[in-house]
Amino acid sequence: MRDSGAAATGEGRGELDLRRVRERVLAKGFTVQQLEACLDEYSSLDIWQTASEGTRLVFIEAGDDDADMDDEYS
């Protein structure tokens, strides 16, 4: 959904409208419980986080600063 823009908010490529995500996931046959478990799991792995009182799903992207830190410790 991120790459296709299917649930994009218009705010940026790394941000999805959680209502649209929920609609599409449920339409594919997944349950609300499965969606919530996925949201929690990926949040704990720092893949994404929810924002705007739970209405947006924002992907966490590593910046150039992270790559510089890796070089320092290699």
N, C-alpha and C positions, 0 to 999 in steps of 0.2 A: 504494500500500500504506500510505503514511503516513496519508492522509486517511481511508481505509476502516478502518484499525486492523487490517488483515489479518495483519500481522506484528508487532503491538505487543508490547512487553515487559511492559507493565503499570507501567513505571517513569515513563512520561510520554509525551505525544503525539509528541514529537520523537525518539523512540528506538525502533528496530526490532530484533527478534531476527534476526541475520544468518543463522542456520540456516534459519529460515522463509523469509526472502527468497530464499536460495539454492534451496530446494525449489521455490518458486513460479516463479522465473526459469527454472530447468531444465525444469520442467513445461511452460512455454510454448515450449520448443524452443530456447532460447539455450544456448550452451556455457559451461562453466566459464571458459574463456579470455575470452569476451565479458563475462561478469559481472565478472571480475577487472579487465579493462581499464576497464570502467565505474566500478568502485569507485575505481581509481587516478585516473582522469580527474576525477571529481567531488571526490575528496579534494584534488587539486591546485588545484581551483577554489574551495575552501573552502565547498562545499555541505554536505559531511558529513565525518565522521571515524569510524574504528572505535575501539571502546573495549572494556574488559573482556577483554583478550587476544584481540581479534578476534571476539568473540561478539556484539557489539552494534554497530549502525549508528546514529550520533547526528547529527542534522541541526544545522548551525550556523545560529543565528538572530541577526540583527542586533537589538541592543537599542536602547533610547531614547538611550543614550549616543552611538551611531553617528550618529543623526539630528542630535543637538546638534553634533557635529563637522562635519557637512556644512553646517549653518547658519553656523558660524564662518568657513568658507572660501568661502562663496557670494558 
